[in-house]
Protein backbone atom coordinates (compact mmCIF):
# COMPACT_ATOMS: atom_id res chain seq x y z
CA UNK A 1 0.00 0.00 0.00
CA UNK A 2 2.80 2.42 0.86
CA UNK A 3 4.63 1.68 -2.40
CA UNK A 4 1.45 2.07 -4.44
CA UNK A 5 0.65 5.39 -2.72
CA UNK A 6 4.17 6.71 -3.30
CA UNK A 7 4.08 5.61 -6.94
CA UNK A 8 0.73 7.30 -7.54
CA UNK A 9 2.00 10.53 -5.97
CA UNK A 10 5.06 10.47 -8.22
CA UNK A 11 2.90 9.92 -11.30
CA UNK A 12 0.59 12.78 -10.33
CA UNK A 13 3.58 14.99 -9.56
CA UNK A 14 5.22 14.86 -12.97
CA UNK A 15 2.31 13.91 -15.21
CA UNK A 16 -0.62 16.05 -14.13
CA UNK A 17 -1.30 19.66 -13.26
CA UNK A 18 -3.41 20.08 -10.15
CA UNK A 19 -4.54 23.66 -9.42
CA UNK A 20 -1.79 25.45 -11.43
CA UNK A 21 -2.05 28.70 -9.47
CA UNK A 22 1.04 30.09 -11.26
CA UNK A 23 -1.10 30.42 -14.38
CA UNK A 24 -3.65 32.63 -12.64
CA UNK A 25 -1.33 35.45 -11.62
CA UNK A 26 -1.02 37.11 -8.22
CA UNK A 27 -3.91 36.83 -5.79
CA UNK A 28 -6.50 39.59 -5.87
CA UNK A 29 -8.97 39.64 -2.96
CA UNK A 30 -11.57 41.40 -5.11
CA UNK A 31 -11.77 38.48 -7.54
CA UNK A 32 -13.64 35.64 -5.91
CA UNK A 33 -16.35 33.28 -7.04
CA UNK A 34 -19.85 33.89 -5.69
CA UNK A 35 -21.32 31.53 -3.12
CA UNK A 36 -18.00 30.27 -1.78
CA UNK A 37 -18.55 28.06 1.27
CA UNK A 38 -16.17 25.93 3.36
CA UNK A 39 -15.95 22.15 3.35
CA UNK A 40 -18.69 20.35 5.24
CA UNK A 41 -16.50 19.47 8.21
CA UNK A 42 -15.58 23.15 8.68
CA UNK A 43 -19.10 24.44 8.16
CA UNK A 44 -20.03 24.82 11.84
CA UNK A 45 -16.83 26.75 12.56
CA UNK A 46 -17.40 29.08 9.62
CA UNK A 47 -21.00 29.56 10.68
CA UNK A 48 -19.93 30.48 14.20
CA UNK A 49 -17.39 32.90 12.75
CA UNK A 50 -20.02 34.58 10.58
CA UNK A 51 -22.60 35.16 13.29
CA UNK A 52 -20.22 36.11 16.11
CA UNK A 53 -20.47 39.84 16.93
CA UNK A 54 -17.31 41.88 16.46
CA UNK A 55 -16.45 42.05 20.15
CA UNK A 56 -12.96 43.00 21.31
CA UNK A 57 -11.28 42.90 24.70
CA UNK A 58 -8.17 44.83 25.77
CA UNK A 59 -5.90 42.94 28.16
CA UNK A 60 -2.55 44.38 29.24
CA UNK A 61 -2.47 46.83 26.39
CA UNK A 62 -3.18 44.11 23.81
CA UNK A 63 -6.40 43.85 21.86
CA UNK A 64 -8.00 40.41 21.98
CA UNK A 65 -10.53 39.77 19.21
CA UNK A 66 -13.34 37.70 20.68
CA UNK A 67 -14.95 37.62 17.23
CA UNK A 68 -12.21 35.19 16.19
CA UNK A 69 -11.24 33.56 19.49
CA UNK A 70 -14.72 32.35 20.46
CA UNK A 71 -15.72 30.75 17.11
CA UNK A 72 -12.36 29.13 16.42
CA UNK A 73 -11.26 28.07 19.92
CA UNK A 74 -14.12 28.15 22.43
CA UNK A 75 -16.86 26.66 20.21
CA UNK A 76 -14.93 23.59 18.94
CA UNK A 77 -13.29 23.12 22.35
CA UNK A 78 -16.66 23.06 24.11
CA UNK A 79 -18.26 20.89 21.41
CA UNK A 80 -15.65 18.15 21.26
CA UNK A 81 -14.90 18.43 24.97
CA UNK A 82 -18.54 17.71 25.78
CA UNK A 83 -18.55 14.72 23.44
CA UNK A 84 -15.41 13.29 25.04
CA UNK A 85 -16.51 13.92 28.64
CA UNK A 86 -20.12 12.76 28.33
CA UNK A 87 -19.50 9.00 28.96
CA UNK A 88 -17.54 9.77 32.13
CA UNK A 89 -20.17 12.25 33.34
CA UNK A 90 -22.93 9.72 32.67
CA UNK A 91 -21.15 7.05 34.73
CA UNK A 92 -20.60 9.50 37.58
CA UNK A 93 -24.24 10.61 37.63
CA UNK A 94 -25.49 7.01 37.45
CA UNK A 95 -23.20 5.96 40.32
CA UNK A 96 -24.33 8.89 42.47
CA UNK A 97 -28.00 8.11 41.90
CA UNK A 98 -27.47 4.40 42.42
CA UNK A 99 -28.86 3.57 39.00
CA UNK A 100 -26.94 0.89 37.09
CA UNK A 101 -26.06 1.49 33.48
CA UNK A 102 -27.28 -0.99 30.85
CA UNK A 103 -24.88 -3.87 30.23
CA UNK A 104 -22.47 -3.56 27.31
CA UNK A 105 -24.00 -4.56 24.01
CA UNK A 106 -27.57 -3.81 25.06
CA UNK A 107 -29.13 -0.78 23.41
CA UNK A 108 -31.61 1.48 25.14
CA UNK A 109 -34.51 2.76 23.14
CA UNK A 110 -34.37 6.56 22.84
CA UNK A 111 -37.63 6.95 24.77
CA UNK A 112 -36.19 5.07 27.73
CA UNK A 113 -33.55 7.78 28.23
CA UNK A 114 -35.47 11.05 27.76
CA UNK A 115 -32.74 13.39 28.99
CA UNK A 116 -29.97 11.66 27.06
CA UNK A 117 -32.02 11.64 23.88
CA UNK A 118 -33.01 15.28 24.34
CA UNK A 119 -29.38 16.31 24.87
CA UNK A 120 -28.35 14.49 21.70
CA UNK A 121 -31.08 16.17 19.66
CA UNK A 122 -30.18 19.57 21.12
CA UNK A 123 -26.55 19.06 20.14
CA UNK A 124 -27.51 18.06 16.62
CA UNK A 125 -29.78 21.11 16.38
CA UNK A 126 -26.98 23.44 17.50
CA UNK A 127 -24.52 21.88 15.06
CA UNK A 128 -27.03 22.06 12.22
CA UNK A 129 -27.83 25.71 12.87
CA UNK A 130 -24.14 26.64 12.92
CA UNK A 131 -23.66 24.63 9.74
CA UNK A 132 -26.56 26.45 8.07
CA UNK A 133 -25.22 29.81 9.24
CA UNK A 134 -22.16 29.21 7.06
CA UNK A 135 -24.45 29.87 4.07
CA UNK A 136 -26.07 33.03 5.42
CA UNK A 137 -25.17 34.97 2.27
CA UNK A 138 -26.73 32.37 -0.01
CA UNK A 139 -29.84 32.13 2.16
CA UNK A 140 -30.21 35.91 2.02
CA UNK A 141 -29.82 35.88 -1.75
CA UNK A 142 -32.25 33.05 -2.50
CA UNK A 143 -34.94 34.18 -0.07
CA UNK A 144 -34.54 37.88 -0.93
CA UNK A 145 -33.54 38.89 2.59
CA UNK A 146 -30.84 41.12 3.95
CA UNK A 147 -27.65 39.54 5.21
CA UNK A 148 -28.09 41.40 8.49
CA UNK A 149 -31.53 39.85 9.06
CA UNK A 150 -30.30 36.32 8.36
CA UNK A 151 -27.26 36.78 10.60
CA UNK A 152 -29.43 38.14 13.44
CA UNK A 153 -31.78 35.17 13.07
CA UNK A 154 -28.96 32.66 13.49
CA UNK A 155 -27.53 34.56 16.45
CA UNK A 156 -30.74 33.91 18.37
CA UNK A 157 -31.50 30.53 16.80
CA UNK A 158 -28.29 28.85 17.99
CA UNK A 159 -29.46 29.38 21.58
CA UNK A 160 -33.23 29.10 21.23
CA UNK A 161 -33.23 26.18 18.76
CA UNK A 162 -31.36 23.66 20.96
CA UNK A 163 -33.53 24.62 23.96
CA UNK A 164 -36.72 24.04 21.96
CA UNK A 165 -35.33 20.78 20.55
CA UNK A 166 -34.45 19.56 24.05
CA UNK A 167 -37.89 20.39 25.45
CA UNK A 168 -39.86 18.88 22.57
CA UNK A 169 -37.75 15.71 22.41
CA UNK A 170 -37.99 15.10 26.14
CA UNK A 171 -41.74 15.66 26.03
CA UNK A 172 -42.10 13.19 23.17
CA UNK A 173 -40.08 10.52 25.00
CA UNK A 174 -42.11 10.94 28.19
CA UNK A 175 -45.36 10.83 26.20
CA UNK A 176 -44.32 7.59 24.51
CA UNK A 177 -43.43 6.05 27.88
CA UNK A 178 -46.78 7.14 29.30
CA UNK A 179 -48.59 5.60 26.34
CA UNK A 180 -46.71 2.33 26.89
CA UNK A 181 -47.64 2.28 30.58
CA UNK A 182 -51.29 2.85 29.80
CA UNK A 183 -51.24 0.10 27.17
CA UNK A 184 -49.60 -2.28 29.65
CA UNK A 185 -52.25 -1.52 32.26
CA UNK A 186 -55.35 -1.56 30.07
CA UNK A 187 -54.24 -3.52 27.00
CA UNK A 188 -54.47 -2.55 23.34
CA UNK A 189 -57.38 -2.44 20.94
CA UNK A 190 -58.20 -5.80 19.40
CA UNK A 191 -61.18 -4.94 17.20
CA UNK A 192 -63.18 -7.75 18.80
CA UNK A 193 -66.58 -6.68 20.18
CA UNK A 194 -68.13 -8.91 22.80
CA UNK A 195 -71.60 -8.84 24.32
CA UNK A 196 -72.10 -8.97 28.02
CA UNK A 197 -74.90 -11.00 29.68
CA UNK A 198 -76.82 -7.79 30.43
CA UNK A 199 -76.91 -6.86 26.73
CA UNK A 200 -74.04 -4.34 26.63
CA UNK A 201 -71.21 -4.31 24.17
CA UNK A 202 -67.54 -3.55 24.71
CA UNK A 203 -64.25 -4.19 23.02
CA UNK A 204 -62.12 -6.98 24.38
CA UNK A 205 -58.55 -5.65 24.89
CA UNK A 206 -55.48 -7.72 24.23
CA UNK A 207 -52.39 -7.78 26.40
CA UNK A 208 -49.29 -6.04 25.12
CA UNK A 209 -46.73 -8.40 23.65
CA UNK A 210 -43.15 -7.26 24.15
CA UNK A 211 -40.49 -8.80 21.95
CA UNK A 212 -37.03 -9.63 23.27
CA UNK A 213 -34.51 -6.82 23.32
CA UNK A 214 -31.74 -7.48 20.86
CA UNK A 215 -28.09 -6.76 21.65
CA UNK A 216 -26.26 -4.27 19.51
CA UNK A 217 -24.26 -5.54 16.55
CA UNK A 218 -20.54 -5.05 17.00
GUPA-524932 format. One record per residue (C-alpha): residue in one letter; x, z, y. Coordinates in pm, whole numbers, plus 50000, padded with zeros to 5 digits. Layout:
// GUPA-524932
AXZY;...
This chain:
// GUPA-524932
X500005000050000;X502805008650242;X504634976050168;X501454955650207;X500654972850539;X504174967050671;X504084930650561;X500734924650730;X502004940351053;X505064917851047;X502904887050992;X500594896751278;X503584904451499;X505224870351486;X502314847951391;X499384858751605;X498704867451966;X496594898552008;X495464905852366;X498214885752545;X497954905352870;X501044887453009;X498904856253042;X496354873653263;X498674883853545;X498984917853711;X496094942153683;X493504941353959;X491034970453964;X488434948954140;X488234924653848;X486364940953564;X483654929653328;X480154943153389;X478684968853153;X482004982253027;X481455012752806;X483835033652593;X484055033552215;X481315052452035;X483505082151947;X484425086852315;X480905081652444;X479975118452482;X483175125652675;X482605096252908;X479005106852956;X480075142053048;X482615127553290;X479985105853458;X477405132953516;X479785161153611;X479535169353984;X482695164654188;X483555201554205;X487045213154300;X488725247054290;X491835257754483;X494105281654294;X497455292454438;X497535263954683;X496825238154411;X493605218654385;X492005219854041;X489475192153977;X486665206853770;X485055172353762;X487795161953519;X488765194953356;X485285204653235;X484285171153075;X487645164252913;X488745199252807;X485885224352815;X483145202152666;X485075189452359;X486715223552312;X483345241152306;X481745214152089;X484355212651815;X485105249751843;X481465257851771;X481455234451472;X484595250451329;X483495286451392;X479885283351276;X480505289650900;X482465321350977;X479835333451225;X477075326750972;X478855347350705;X479405375850950;X475765376351061;X474515374550701;X476805403250596;X475675424750889;X472005419050811;X472535424250440;X471145390050357;X473065370950089;X473945334850149;X472725308549901;X475125302349613;X477535273149644;X476005240149544;X472435250649619;X470875234149922;X468395251450148;X465495231450276;X465635228450656;X462375247750695;X463815277350507;X466455282350778;X464535277651105;X467265289951339;X470035270651166;X467985238851164;X466995243451528;X470625248751631;X471655217051449;X468925196651617;X469825211251957;X473455201451906;X472495166251806;X470225163852111;X473025175052344;X475485150652188;X472975122252206;X472175128752571;X475865129252664;X476345097452463;X473445080752645;X474785092452981;X477845070652921;X475555040752987;X473935054253303;X474835022753497;X473274999953237;X470165021653213;X469795020253591;X470184982553588;X467754975053305;X465064999353418;X465464990753788;X466465025953889;X469165039554112;X472355052153954;X471915084954140;X468475090653985;X469705083653632;X472745106053678;X470575134453814;X468225130753517;X471045134953266;X472475164553456;X469265183753391;X468505168053053;X471715179952885;X470545215852938;X466775212352910;X466775187652618;X468645209652366;X466475239652462;X463285219652404;X464675205552078;X465555240551956;X462115254552039;X460145225751888;X462255224151571;X462015261451510;X458265260351566;X457905231751319;X459925250051052;X457895281951094;X454645262051083;X455685245150759;X456575278850605;X453225293050714;X451415263450560;X453295268950233;X452365305850228;X448715298050285;X448765271750010;X450405296549772;X447755322649848;X444655300749844;X445765270049648;X445535233449745;X442625209449756;X441805194049420;X438825172049506;X436825188049225;X433425201849332;X431875228049109;X428405243249116;X427905280249103;X425105296848900;X423185304349221;X423095267349314;X425965266349566;X428795241749569;X432465247149645;X435755230249581;X437885243849302;X441455248949435;X444525242349228;X447615264049222;X450715251249396;X453275236549160;X456855241549274;X459515219549120;X462975232749037;X465495233249318;X468265208649252;X471915216549324;X473745195149573;X475745165549446;X479465170049495;
